[in-house]
Each structure stands twice: as structure tokens, then as C-alpha cells.
Amino acid sequence: MKAKRKQHSPAFKAKVALEALKEKQTLAELAKRYEVHPTMISKWKQDFLDRASSIFEKATEAEDKIDPERLYAKIGRLELENDFLKKSLKKLG
């Protein structure tokens, strides 16, 4: 019977990849400590580096989302303010 392959969580992979990036221990030492093959650590480290920029991209995507409800509310407030100022100007002039 075949042995089941281990499924590691993304959090575990990130933790090991960060440890590898610190370079305080060799890949062999980390592999022994976390009971994974050094090749897997190298792969996780490379994946981590390749996807690091996406962390910052998601922040800008969230900022770019337009909330129509909020914009309509602001338009309403500005129209009220504009009408008030027009009436005040007519009274003065």
C-alpha cells in the first residue's frame, strides 16, 4: 500500500520559507527540524519570493474598488450644500 503524502498548511509553508530566508540554519537542518525534504523547503522559499509582491497589489485593488452607495451619499450631501449656499448668496445679493 502506498504511503499518503503529507499535506502542509499554507501557514506552515510560510513559516518554513521565512526560516529559510533568514539563513540562520541550513536547508538540511531545517528539513530535519520540520521533517520535510530540503527540496520542498527550496520550492516553498522560491514560491514565497515569487508571490511576495502580490501582498502589496491586493491593497491597491481594494482601494480601487468603488462603492456606489458611498458616492451617491456624497453627491447628495454636496447637492444640499450647494443649494444652501445658492440660497444664502441670493439673500445677501
C-alpha positions in Angstrom: 0.0 0.0 0.0 1.2 3.5 -0.8 2.0 5.9 2.0 -0.1 9.1 2.0 1.7 12.3 1.1 1.8 14.9 3.8 -0.4 18.0 3.2 1.1 21.0 4.8 -0.9 24.1 5.5 0.0 27.4 3.8 0.8 28.8 7.3 3.3 26.0 7.9 4.9 26.5 4.4 5.2 30.3 5.0 6.8 29.7 8.4 9.4 27.3 7.0 10.1 29.6 4.0 10.7 32.5 6.3 13.1 30.4 8.4 14.9 29.5 5.2 15.1 33.2 4.1 16.7 34.1 7.4 19.5 31.7 6.6 20.3 31.1 10.3 20.2 27.3 9.6 21.0 25.3 6.5 18.3 23.7 4.4 19.3 20.3 5.8 18.9 21.5 9.4 15.5 23.0 8.6 14.4 19.8 6.8 15.4 17.7 9.8 13.7 20.1 12.2 10.4 20.3 10.3 10.6 16.7 8.9 10.3 17.7 5.3 12.7 17.3 2.3 15.2 20.1 1.6 13.9 20.3 -1.9 10.4 21.2 -0.6 11.8 24.0 1.5 13.6 25.4 -1.6 10.4 25.2 -3.5 8.4 26.9 -0.8 11.1 29.6 -0.4 11.0 30.3 -4.2 7.2 30.4 -4.2 7.2 32.8 -1.3 9.6 35.1 -3.1 7.7 34.9 -6.3 4.4 35.8 -4.7 5.7 38.4 -2.2 4.7 41.3 -4.5 1.1 40.2 -4.6 0.7 41.2 -1.0 1.0 44.8 -1.9 -1.1 44.5 -5.1 -4.1 43.4 -3.2 -4.1 46.5 -1.1 -4.2 48.8 -4.1 -7.0 46.6 -5.7 -9.1 47.1 -2.5 -8.5 50.8 -2.7 -9.6 50.9 -6.3 -13.0 49.4 -5.6 -15.7 52.0 -6.0 -18.6 51.9 -3.6 -21.6 53.4 -5.5 -23.6 53.8 -2.3 -20.9 55.9 -0.7 -20.6 58.0 -3.8 -24.3 58.7 -4.1 -24.4 59.7 -0.5 -21.6 62.1 -1.1 -23.3 63.6 -4.2 -26.5 64.1 -2.1 -24.6 65.9 0.6 -22.8 68.1 -1.9 -26.1 69.0 -3.7 -27.6 70.0 -0.4 -24.6 72.1 0.5 -24.7 73.7 -3.0 -28.4 74.5 -2.7 -27.9 76.0 0.8 -25.0 78.2 -0.5 -27.0 79.4 -3.5 -30.0 80.4 -1.2 -27.6 82.2 1.2 -26.0 84.1 -1.7 -29.4 85.2 -3.0 -30.3 86.6 0.4 -27.0 88.6 0.6 -27.2 89.8 -3.0 
